[in-house]
Amino acid sequence: MQKMAELLGLRDAWGGGTSGAPALAGCCLADNRLNLDVYPDGCRRFLQLFKEQRGEVVQVEFLRLSSNDLLLGTTLGSLPHLKHLKSLVLKGGHARDEFGSFQHGSLTSLPSDFGNLRCLTHLDLSFNRLFTLPSCILNLPNLRVLLVSHNSLVTLPEDFGCLSKLTFFSAMKNQLKDLPQSIGKLSMLQNLDLSENALELLPEEVGNLHDCTELDLSGNRLSSIPDSLANLKSLRRLHLHSNLLVTVPASLANLPNLSRLDLQNNCLRAIPAEIQASPFVRLRGNPLGETEPFLQADESSARRLRRLSLASGEDSFTVTSEGCKVVLACGIHFYFPPGAASDPLRIYFRSLAPDPQWVKLRHHDVLLSRVLELQPHGVQFQQEVQIWMPYVSPQTPHQHEVVIRTFSGQRWSDLRTRVEQKRKSKKCEAQCSVLHFSWFLVVSRLVQNECEVPAEGTLLFSSVDPNIKVMFPPGVTKEPRSVKLQVLPVSAEEIEEITANAGCRASPLLYLSQDSLVDFLKPVRIQLPLPPGVTGLNLDRSRLHLLHGDLEGQTWNDITSEVVLEFTHLYAVFEVTHFSWYWLWYTTKTYIGGIAKKVYERLRLYQVNFIALQRKKDPEQVLLQCVPKHKVDPVLKKLQDRYRGPEPSDMVEMFEGEQFFAAFERGISIDMDRPDCVDGRLSFIFYSHLKNMKEIYVTSPVDRKGQAVKGQVSFYRGAVPDSIPEDASRRRKGPDSLWLATLPIKLPQLKPRWDENPGPLYGFSFPPLNLGNAETGYLTQANLLSIARRVGADWQSIGLNLGLSYQQIERIGYNNREDLNKQILDMLFSWAQQNSEDPDCVSKLITAMKESGRQDIADEVEAIIELGRQKYSESIRRVGLERESSTEDSAIA
C-alpha cells in the first residue's frame, strides 16, 4: 500500500493504526481505503493504480469517485474486480453550473457483472441520471444502505423486495409514480426516504415494514394513505407534508413510538380529533374548513383559496389546479389563480446572493433585492402567476423607478411592475405577473418612457422632463417599431464640482433606443433644453457642443458640425436617423469628449466609507462594513452600544456591483477556510442598497504571551468592471495599486486562554457534555469553553438568568475568590451538568444570554446550533453503515 501512496506523491498522507482513516481529504490510499472523489481526474488516478498496483487495489474496501468525471465509463468496467469492496460512492454534484446549481453526474447504468460485489453493504449513486434502477443491484445480497436520490427514476423493479438486508433507502427527488408491492418484504428497513417524487398511491404492503423508524413521503401527490401505516409500531417520525391529503386515518394517533407527524401544506379539511389533539402533529398550511379570500384585480370574482405559509427551513410547495396563495418566510408571496396549473406541480425556490458575473446591471441601475430563483425553469402556466417581492426603498430622486427584472438563461429583461407601499409597516413591494418561472430581482432604473412608432408617425415626451420631446414624422418607418426614452438630469453644481470649472454647463442626458436594427427612413426631430443659465438671447454658438455617445457609454463624440442645430429661447432642436445617447454641453473647451467621459463616470460612482468595529465585550469579534456616505452616521449610531472602533475611513468611490477585499495585517489573522476567503482576504461585493457587512473572529497567529497586538485591516479593490476607465478606479503604483483604505485594529492584553492550555483549568475536571439534541445541534465541552472565555464580569447575572440560586452564585464566588476565570468556569459547567438531560437547555442558555445583555454570546450559540442543525440534516441524506458493524464499517459511515 505504501508504494501506491508514493505513486500518488502522498507519503505524508499515511494513516496509522487499524483505523486507516485518510489523513488527506483529496486523494488517499491508506490501509484498505481509497478516496479520489474531489479530484477532477480521480478516475484517471484510480485506473493508473489499478494498472500498476492491481494486486493491492483489488483489496480495497472503501472507494469514492465522482460521477462528474469524464473517465467514469472506463472505470466502471474495473469495479467488479474489487471483490472485497464494502462501500462504494459514485455521486455526482461535485461540479456546479454558472448559476451555482449542482450538476448531475453522467452515470446512467452499471455493468452487468456489478452483482459480483458480494461484500458490498453501502452504495451511493446520488446526483446522477438514472432512469431505471440497474438490475444488477438486486444481486447484492448484503446491501444495507442504498442512496439513489436526485436521479430521474420513474419506477422501482417489481422484485425490489429481494434486498432483504436493506436498512436505509433514499430515493428523494426522483420521479417515482408508484411503488412495487414487494417493498413490504424489506423486513429490516429502518429508514425510508421517498420525499419529493410524484407518488399518488401507496401499496398496502408498506404497512409490513415493522422495523421502520422514519418514513418520509413529503412533497408527493398523495391524496390518501393506507390504513396499514398504523401497523408500523416502531415508527418515530412520519413526514407527510406538502401532499394533496384530504384526510388521514385516525389510527395513526395510536402508534406507540410516534414523536413527529408532519401534515403541513396539504388539503386537509377534516382531521380526526385524536390526531388534532396529539402534541407531535404539525398542521400548518391546511384549510381545516377555513380559507382566506385573496384579493385580485376583480374582487367580485375572487375565490376562496387555500393559503400556504412556509417556514424558514422549507424550500418547496405544491400547487394544484385549485390554485393557492403562498407566503414565504422571507416575505415574498405568490398568487396562483385557479387553473394556472392543470396538474399538481411542485415548486422549488431559493434566495441567491447577486453575482456580478451574471447579474448584469445597466448604467445607473441600483440593486434593491437578492435574487429569487423559482423552479422548474420554463414551466408554462395556463394563467399568469402573480409575484410580490419586498425590496429596500431606494433613496433616489424622482427620475428613478422600481422594476422586477427576470433572467431567461441568456439575458435579463424588465417586467411590467406595480409598486405598493404599506402604510402601517412602510414596507415596499414590487408586483409582477408571469407565465413561467426563472430568476427574479428588483432594481431601480432611470424612468423609462416608450411608445410604438407607426408609419404615420407620433410624438414621445419624457415624464421626467416634459421639455424633452422626440417627434417622428409620417413615413419614418414602414413597420411599427418600439422606441424607449430615458433621461438623466444633471445639476449645474455637479458639473462644476467634477470639472472644477464654473463655466461648464450641460443639459439632461438623453438615452434613446429602439427594437429595430434599421435606421429610420426620415430624420427624427429631437428637442433638448438648453443648459442651465443659457438662453437663445445670450447664446454663444461657438461654446455649444452636441455630444453623441455609443451604446456602452465609453466614448463621447462631438457631432455639432454634423447636424443642423436650431435654437429657440429655451431649446435646441436637431435631427438624427439613428438612436443613441445625446448630451448638450456649453463650455469654453475645444475638446469636450474627455470632460464628458469624466463627468459621466463620476455620476455612476458611490461615495462610501469603510468601518471596522470591535465588540466592546469581545474585541476579537470584528465587524466590517462598506457604507454609502449618507448612511455612515445612522449606522454608527445604531451600533455604538455594542461596538467601538476607529473613525470611518476617508471617502472612497465605488461602483454598484464592484468587488473588494479586506485583509488583516501586522499580527492579526482570520480563518482561511471560510468560503468567502480568497488568498487570505475576505471577499465583498458592493451594492449600495444591500448590507455590505461581515462579522468575523480575528486571532493572533503567534503566541503573544498576553501582550496587546496593534494590527490593521486594509481594504483593496477586486475585479473592476471592464467598462470602468483606469483613471476612475483610483489606482496606485506598486504592490498596493488596488489599495483603498486602512483602519487600525487592536487586540488588548489578555490572560492565557484556558481552552488552549490545560494549566489554567485550575484542576477542574469536566466530564464530556452534549447539551441539546441531534436535530437542533449539540453544544459540546469545547463550545462551552469558547463561550466561557467571552463571559467576563457578567457571569453572576448570566448565572441567575440560567436559574442558579443566589446561594449557588455566592458559593461559586467565594470558593473561587480573586480568580474570575475559575468563577466563570464553575458557574457555567455547574449549570451544564445540572441540565445535561434537558433537551431545551440550549434555548434556555440563549435566552439567558439575551436577558443578561450579551447578545453577542447568544449570536455565537445560535450560530453553533445552526451549524449542528445543518450537519444533522446532511447526515439524514448521507448515512453510513450500521452502528453494530465492525470497526472498519463504522469508519466508512
SVG drawing of the C-alpha trace seen along z (x, -y; Angstrom):
<svg xmlns="http://www.w3.org/2000/svg" viewBox="-69 -88 76 100">
<polyline fill="none" stroke="black" stroke-width="0.4" points="0.0,0.0 2.9,-2.4 4.0,-2.0 0.7,-3.2 0.8,-6.2 4.3,-7.0 3.0,-6.7 0.5,-9.5 3.1,-11.6 1.3,-11.1 3.9,-9.7 2.7,-12.1 -0.9,-11.1 -0.5,-7.7 -2.8,-7.0 -1.6,-4.8 -3.2,-2.0 -6.2,0.1 -8.5,-2.8 -6.8,-3.6 -8.6,-7.0 -7.2,-9.1 -5.1,-11.9 -5.5,-13.8 -9.0,-14.7 -8.3,-14.8 -6.6,-11.6 -5.5,-9.0 -4.8,-5.3 -4.1,-4.1 -4.5,-0.5 -7.6,0.6 -9.2,-2.8 -9.1,-4.8 -10.6,-8.3 -10.4,-10.1 -13.7,-11.8 -12.7,-15.5 -10.1,-15.2 -11.4,-16.2 -9.2,-13.4 -9.9,-10.9 -10.9,-8.1 -7.6,-8.5 -5.7,-8.1 -7.7,-5.0 -7.1,-3.5 -3.4,-4.2 -3.3,-2.5 -5.4,0.5 -3.0,1.0 0.3,0.6 -0.7,2.0 -3.7,4.2 -2.9,6.8 -3.3,4.2 -6.2,2.2 -8.5,5.3 -8.2,5.5 -9.8,2.0 -13.0,2.0 -13.9,-1.7 -14.0,-3.7 -15.4,-7.1 -15.4,-8.5 -17.1,-11.5 -19.6,-10.6 -18.9,-14.0 -15.5,-12.5 -15.1,-12.1 -13.4,-8.7 -16.2,-7.2 -17.4,-4.9 -13.9,-3.3 -13.6,-3.0 -16.9,-1.2 -15.5,1.9 -12.8,2.3 -15.0,2.0 -16.4,5.6 -12.9,6.9 -12.9,5.3 -14.3,8.4 -13.7,7.1 -15.5,3.7 -17.9,2.8 -18.7,-0.8 -18.9,-2.4 -19.8,-6.1 -20.4,-7.2 -22.0,-10.5 -22.5,-13.5 -22.9,-17.0 -19.2,-17.8 -19.4,-20.4 -21.7,-23.5 -23.2,-25.3 -22.8,-29.0 -25.7,-29.7 -24.3,-27.7 -26.6,-24.7 -25.1,-21.2 -24.5,-19.3 -25.7,-15.8 -23.2,-13.0 -23.1,-11.1 -24.0,-7.7 -27.0,-6.1 -26.3,-2.3 -23.9,0.2 -22.1,3.1 -24.0,6.5 -21.2,8.1 -21.6,5.4 -23.6,8.0 -20.3,9.9 -19.6,7.4 -21.0,9.8 -19.4,7.9 -20.9,4.5 -23.0,3.1 -23.1,-0.6 -23.9,-2.1 -24.4,-5.8 -25.5,-6.7 -27.0,-10.1 -27.0,-13.1 -26.9,-11.0 -29.0,-10.4 -30.6,-7.0 -34.0,-6.5 -34.3,-2.9 -32.6,-1.1 -29.9,1.2 -31.0,4.8 -27.5,5.9 -28.1,4.0 -30.7,6.7 -27.9,9.3 -26.1,7.6 -27.1,9.9 -25.5,7.9 -26.6,4.4 -27.7,2.5 -27.6,-1.2 -28.8,-2.3 -28.9,-6.0 -30.3,-7.0 -31.6,-10.5 -31.5,-13.3 -31.9,-11.0 -34.8,-10.5 -36.2,-7.2 -39.8,-6.7 -40.4,-3.3 -38.6,-0.6 -38.2,3.1 -41.1,5.4 -38.6,7.7 -37.1,4.8 -38.0,6.6 -35.3,9.2 -32.8,6.7 -33.8,8.3 -30.9,6.8 -31.6,3.2 -31.9,0.9 -31.7,-2.5 -33.1,-3.5 -33.2,-7.1 -34.8,-7.9 -35.7,-11.5 -36.0,-14.0 -36.8,-11.4 -40.0,-11.0 -41.4,-7.8 -45.1,-7.5 -45.8,-4.2 -44.1,-1.6 -43.8,2.2 -45.8,4.4 -42.6,6.2 -41.4,3.2 -43.2,4.8 -40.6,7.6 -37.9,5.3 -38.3,6.5 -35.1,4.9 -35.7,1.5 -35.4,-1.3 -35.3,-4.5 -37.2,-5.1 -37.0,-8.4 -39.2,-8.9 -39.7,-12.6 -40.2,-15.0 -41.4,-12.4 -44.7,-12.0 -46.3,-9.3 -50.1,-9.3 -50.8,-6.0 -49.1,-3.7 -49.4,0.1 -50.9,1.6 -47.7,3.6 -45.9,0.6 -47.6,1.5 -45.3,4.6 -42.2,2.5 -42.4,3.3 -38.8,2.1 -39.2,-1.2 -38.5,-4.2 -38.6,-7.1 -40.8,-7.4 -40.5,-10.5 -43.3,-10.8 -43.3,-14.6 -43.5,-16.5 -45.5,-13.9 -49.1,-13.9 -50.7,-11.6 -54.4,-12.2 -54.8,-9.4 -52.6,-7.0 -53.4,-3.3 -54.7,-2.3 -51.9,0.2 -49.5,-2.5 -50.9,-2.1 -49.1,1.3 -45.7,-0.4 -45.3,-0.1 -41.6,-1.2 -42.3,-4.4 -41.0,-7.5 -41.2,-10.1 -43.7,-10.3 -43.4,-13.1 -46.4,-13.7 -46.2,-17.5 -46.7,-19.1 -49.0,-16.5 -52.7,-16.6 -54.1,-14.7 -57.8,-15.4 -57.9,-13.2 -55.7,-10.8 -56.5,-7.6 -57.3,-8.2 -55.3,-5.1 -52.1,-7.0 -52.6,-8.6 -52.2,-5.1 -48.7,-4.5 -46.8,-3.9 -43.4,-5.4 -44.5,-8.2 -42.9,-11.6 -43.5,-13.6 -46.3,-13.6 -45.9,-16.4 -49.1,-17.1 -48.4,-20.7 -49.3,-22.1 -52.0,-19.6 -55.7,-19.9 -56.9,-18.6 -60.4,-19.9 -61.4,-17.1 -58.9,-15.7 -59.7,-13.1 -59.9,-14.6 -57.3,-12.0 -54.7,-13.4 -55.6,-17.1 -55.1,-16.5 -51.7,-15.0 -48.8,-17.3 -46.5,-16.0 -48.7,-16.8 -47.9,-19.7 -50.9,-21.0 -50.0,-24.5 -50.8,-25.3 -54.1,-23.2 -57.6,-24.7 -59.1,-22.8 -62.5,-24.1 -61.4,-27.7 -59.9,-29.5 -58.9,-33.1 -60.1,-35.2 -57.2,-36.5 -57.9,-39.9 -57.5,-40.0 -58.0,-42.9 -61.6,-41.8 -62.7,-41.3 -66.2,-40.2 -64.8,-37.1 -62.3,-36.3 -62.4,-32.8 -61.5,-31.5 -58.2,-29.8 -56.0,-27.8 -53.1,-29.7 -49.6,-28.2 -47.3,-29.9 -43.8,-28.3 -41.3,-28.2 -37.7,-29.4 -36.3,-25.9 -38.7,-24.9 -37.8,-25.2 -40.8,-23.9 -44.5,-23.7 -47.2,-22.1 -49.7,-23.9 -52.9,-22.2 -55.5,-23.1 -57.5,-24.8 -54.8,-27.5 -53.5,-28.9 -51.8,-31.8 -48.2,-31.1 -46.3,-33.2 -42.5,-32.6 -40.7,-33.2 -38.7,-36.0 -41.8,-38.0 -42.1,-37.0 -45.6,-35.8 -47.4,-34.4 -50.9,-34.1 -51.7,-31.0 -55.2,-31.5 -57.5,-28.5 -56.4,-26.7 -52.9,-28.1 -51.5,-24.6 -53.5,-21.8 -51.8,-19.0 -50.3,-19.2 -46.9,-20.9 -44.0,-21.0 -42.4,-24.5 -38.9,-25.0 -37.5,-28.3 -34.3,-29.7 -32.7,-33.1 -29.3,-33.8 -26.7,-36.4 -26.2,-38.5 -23.2,-37.6 -21.9,-40.5 -20.6,-37.8 -24.2,-37.1 -26.4,-39.8 -25.6,-42.5 -26.7,-45.9 -27.2,-48.6 -25.7,-52.1 -27.4,-53.9 -29.3,-50.8 -29.5,-50.1 -30.0,-46.6 -32.7,-46.5 -33.1,-42.8 -31.5,-39.4 -32.1,-37.1 -35.1,-34.8 -34.9,-31.5 -38.1,-29.6 -38.1,-26.1 -38.9,-24.3 -37.5,-26.8 -39.6,-27.5 -42.7,-25.7 -45.7,-27.2 -48.7,-28.2 -52.2,-28.3 -52.8,-31.7 -50.5,-34.4 -49.0,-33.8 -48.5,-37.0 -45.3,-37.5 -44.8,-40.1 -41.1,-40.8 -40.2,-43.1 -37.3,-45.4 -35.3,-48.1 -36.7,-51.6 -34.3,-53.5 -33.1,-56.9 -33.2,-58.2 -34.7,-61.2 -38.0,-61.2 -36.2,-60.3 -35.9,-56.6 -38.5,-53.8 -38.6,-50.3 -39.0,-47.3 -38.7,-43.5 -36.1,-42.0 -36.1,-38.4 -33.4,-36.2 -34.2,-33.9 -31.0,-31.9 -29.4,-34.2 -30.3,-37.8 -32.1,-39.9 -35.3,-41.8 -37.7,-44.1 -41.2,-43.1 -44.2,-45.3 -44.2,-46.1 -46.6,-47.6 -45.2,-49.1 -47.0,-49.1 -46.1,-50.7 -47.9,-49.5 -48.9,-52.5 -48.5,-50.8 -45.3,-48.9 -43.9,-51.2 -42.6,-48.2 -42.3,-48.3 -43.3,-45.5 -42.9,-45.1 -45.5,-43.0 -45.4,-41.4 -47.3,-38.7 -45.5,-35.8 -46.4,-32.7 -43.2,-30.9 -40.5,-30.7 -36.8,-31.6 -34.7,-34.1 -36.1,-37.5 -34.7,-40.5 -35.8,-44.1 -33.9,-47.1 -34.2,-50.8 -33.6,-52.2 -34.0,-55.6 -37.6,-56.3 -38.4,-54.8 -41.0,-56.2 -41.8,-54.1 -44.2,-54.1 -45.0,-52.3 -44.0,-54.3 -46.4,-53.6 -45.9,-54.5 -47.9,-57.7 -45.5,-59.0 -46.1,-60.0 -44.7,-62.2 -42.9,-60.9 -42.4,-63.0 -40.3,-62.5 -42.2,-62.2 -39.1,-63.3 -38.6,-66.5 -41.6,-67.3 -39.4,-69.8 -37.7,-66.8 -39.6,-65.7 -38.9,-63.2 -41.0,-63.9 -41.5,-61.1 -42.8,-62.4 -45.1,-60.4 -43.2,-57.8 -40.5,-57.5 -40.8,-53.7 -42.6,-51.0 -43.2,-48.5 -44.2,-49.7 -41.2,-49.7 -40.9,-50.2 -38.9,-53.2 -37.7,-53.8 -36.6,-57.1 -34.7,-57.7 -33.4,-60.9 -30.7,-61.6 -30.9,-65.2 -27.5,-66.7 -27.3,-69.7 -25.0,-72.6 -23.5,-72.1 -22.5,-68.5 -20.9,-69.7 -19.0,-72.5 -17.8,-70.2 -16.5,-67.5 -14.9,-69.7 -13.8,-72.5 -14.9,-74.9 -17.8,-77.3 -18.2,-78.0 -19.2,-74.4 -22.9,-73.6 -24.8,-70.6 -28.3,-69.7 -30.1,-66.5 -28.6,-63.4 -30.9,-61.7 -31.0,-57.9 -32.8,-56.7 -33.1,-53.1 -35.3,-51.1 -36.1,-47.4 -35.0,-47.6 -31.5,-47.5 -32.7,-49.5 -32.2,-53.3 -35.3,-55.5 -36.4,-56.3 -36.8,-60.0 -35.0,-62.2 -36.4,-62.1 -36.6,-65.6 -35.3,-65.9 -35.8,-68.8 -33.4,-69.3 -33.5,-72.1 -30.5,-74.4 -28.0,-74.0 -28.9,-75.9 -28.2,-79.6 -28.1,-79.6 -30.9,-81.1 -31.4,-82.0 -30.7,-85.6 -27.2,-85.2 -26.2,-82.1 -22.6,-81.9 -22.9,-79.1 -19.1,-78.6 -19.4,-77.3 -22.2,-74.9 -21.4,-71.2 -23.7,-68.3 -22.2,-65.0 -23.1,-61.6 -22.3,-58.5 -22.0,-54.9 -24.3,-52.2 -21.8,-51.3 -21.2,-55.0 -17.5,-54.6 -16.8,-57.4 -18.4,-60.8 -18.0,-62.3 -18.7,-65.9 -21.2,-65.9 -22.1,-69.6 -20.7,-70.1 -22.5,-67.0 -26.1,-68.1 -28.2,-71.2 -28.9,-72.8 -31.9,-75.2 -32.4,-77.3 -35.4,-78.9 -35.3,-80.9 -35.2,-77.7 -34.5,-74.7 -32.1,-73.3 -33.6,-71.2 -31.7,-68.8 -32.5,-65.8 -31.0,-62.2 -31.7,-59.0 -30.5,-56.5 -30.6,-56.4 -28.0,-56.6 -27.2,-58.9 -27.2,-62.7 -25.8,-65.4 -25.8,-69.1 -22.8,-71.0 -21.9,-74.7 -18.2,-75.3 -15.2,-77.2 -13.2,-73.9 -12.4,-73.0 -12.3,-69.2 -15.3,-68.2 -15.3,-64.4 -12.8,-63.8 -14.6,-66.1 -18.0,-64.5 -16.5,-61.0 -15.0,-62.0 -18.3,-63.6 -20.3,-60.6 -18.2,-58.1 -18.3,-60.2 -22.1,-60.3 -22.1,-56.5 -19.8,-56.4 -21.0,-56.0 -19.0,-57.8 -18.5,-55.3 -16.7,-54.9 -15.2,-51.7 -15.8,-51.0 -14.1,-48.4 -15.7,-48.0 -14.8,-45.6 -17.3,-44.3 -16.8,-46.1 -17.0,-42.9 -15.2,-40.7 -12.6,-42.6 -11.7,-39.6 -15.1,-39.8 -14.7,-42.4 -17.5,-43.9 -16.5,-45.2 -18.8,-47.2 -18.7,-49.4 -21.3,-52.2 -22.5,-54.9 -21.6,-58.2 -25.1,-59.3 -25.6,-56.2 -22.4,-56.3 -23.8,-58.4 -27.0,-56.4 -25.1,-53.1 -22.6,-54.1 -25.3,-55.4 -27.1,-52.1 -24.0,-50.1 -22.4,-52.2 -23.9,-50.4 -22.2,-47.1 -19.1,-48.2 -16.2,-50.6 -13.6,-51.3 -11.7,-53.9 -13.2,-56.7 -14.6,-55.6 -12.0,-55.6 -11.6,-58.6 -14.1,-58.8 -13.7,-56.2 -15.6,-55.9 -17.0,-52.6 -19.4,-51.3 -22.6,-49.3 -21.6,-45.6 -17.9,-46.2 -15.8,-43.6 -13.4,-44.5 -11.4,-42.6 -10.5,-43.1 -7.1,-41.8 -5.9,-41.7 -2.2,-42.6 0.5,-43.1 -0.1,-40.2 -3.8,-39.6 -5.3,-36.7 -8.6,-35.2 -9.9,-31.7 -8.6,-30.8 -11.1,-28.0 -14.0,-30.5 -15.8,-30.1 -15.6,-33.9 -11.8,-34.0 -9.7,-34.5 -5.9,-34.4 -6.2,-35.3 -8.6,-38.2 -12.3,-38.5 -14.3,-39.0 -17.1,-41.6 -19.4,-42.8 -20.7,-46.3 -24.3,-47.0 -25.4,-50.4 -28.8,-49.3 -27.7,-45.9 -25.8,-45.3 -22.1,-45.1 -21.3,-43.7 -19.5,-40.8 -18.7,-39.9 -15.8,-37.6 -13.4,-36.5 -9.8,-37.5 -6.8,-35.9 -3.1,-36.4 -1.3,-33.6 1.7,-33.7 2.0,-33.3 1.8,-36.9 2.2,-35.9 -0.8,-38.0 0.6,-41.2 -1.6,-43.5 -1.4,-43.4 -1.8,-46.6 -2.7,-45.4 -4.8,-46.8 -7.3,-45.9 -6.8,-47.1 -9.4,-47.2 -8.4,-46.5 -10.2,-46.7 -11.1,-43.4 -12.1,-42.9 -13.1,-46.3 -15.9,-46.1 -14.5,-46.2 -16.4,-49.4 -14.6,-51.4 -11.7,-53.7 -8.5,-53.3 -8.4,-56.8 -11.8,-56.3 -10.6,-53.3 -8.0,-55.5 -5.2,-53.0 -1.9,-53.4 1.6,-52.3 3.4,-49.3 2.2,-46.2 -0.7,-48.1 -2.0,-49.5 -5.6,-48.5 -5.4,-49.8 -8.5,-51.7 -8.2,-52.3 -6.6,-51.1 -8.1,-51.1 -6.4,-50.2 -7.4,-47.1 -6.2,-46.4 -6.3,-43.1 -5.9,-44.1 -3.7,-42.4 -5.5,-39.1 -4.9,-36.3 -3.9,-33.0 -6.8,-31.1 -7.9,-28.1 -9.2,-26.2 -5.7,-26.2 -3.6,-25.4 -4.7,-22.7 -2.8,-24.6 -5.3,-27.4 -8.1,-24.9 -7.0,-25.1 -7.6,-21.4 -11.2,-21.4 -12.2,-18.1 -15.2,-18.4 -16.9,-15.3 -17.8,-15.2 -21.0,-17.1 -23.6,-17.1 -26.2,-19.7 -29.3,-19.7 -30.3,-17.1 -29.2,-15.9 -31.9,-17.6 -31.2,-21.1 -27.5,-20.6 -25.3,-19.9 -23.2,-22.2 -20.0,-20.3 -17.5,-20.9 -15.3,-22.7 -18.2,-25.0 -18.8,-25.8 -15.1,-26.6 -15.2,-29.0 -18.3,-30.7 -16.8,-30.9 -13.8,-32.9 -16.2,-35.6 -18.4,-35.9 -16.3,-38.2 -17.7,-40.1 -21.3,-39.4 -21.1,-35.8 -23.3,-36.5 -26.2,-37.9 -25.9,-35.2 -25.9,-32.5 -29.0,-33.9 -30.8,-34.1 -29.8,-30.5 -31.7,-29.5 -28.8,-29.2 -29.8,-30.3 -28.2,-33.3 -26.7,-30.8 -25.0,-28.9 -23.7,-32.1 -22.3,-33.3 -20.7,-29.9 -19.1,-29.9 -17.8,-33.4 -16.4,-32.5 -14.8,-29.2 -13.0,-30.9 -12.4,-34.3 -9.9,-36.5 -10.0,-34.4 -12.6,-35.4 -11.7,-32.6 -12.5,-30.0 -15.8,-31.7 -17.0,-31.7 -16.0,-28.0 -17.5,-26.8 -20.8,-28.7 -21.2,-27.6 -20.3,-23.9 -22.3,-23.6 -25.3,-24.7 -24.4,-22.4 -24.1,-19.3 -27.4,-20.1 -29.2,-20.5 -27.5,-18.0 -30.7,-15.9 -32.9,-18.8 -33.5,-18.8 -34.4,-22.5 -31.4,-23.6 -29.6,-25.3 -32.6,-27.6 -32.6,-28.5 -28.9,-29.4 -29.5,-31.6 -32.4,-33.3 -30.3,-33.8 -27.5,-35.5 -30.0,-37.9 -31.6,-38.7 -28.1,-39.5 -27.4,-41.9 -25.0,-39.5 -26.5,-39.4 -23.0,-38.7 -22.8,-35.3 -26.4,-34.5 -25.5,-35.0 -22.5,-32.7 -24.5,-29.9 -27.2,-30.3 -24.5,-30.0 -23.1,-26.8 -26.6,-25.4 -27.4,-26.3 -24.2,-24.6 -25.2,-21.5 -28.7,-21.5 -27.2,-21.7 -24.9,-18.7 -27.8,-16.7 -29.9,-17.4 -27.0,-16.4 -26.4,-13.2 -30.0,-12.1 -29.1,-12.1 -25.6,-10.7 -26.0,-7.7 -23.1,-5.2 -23.2,-1.6 -25.0,-0.3 -23.7,-1.1 -23.3,2.6 -20.9,3.0 -17.2,3.7 -14.6,1.0 -13.8,0.7 -17.5,0.4 -18.1,-2.2 -15.3,-4.3 -17.0,-4.1 -20.2,-5.5"/>
</svg>
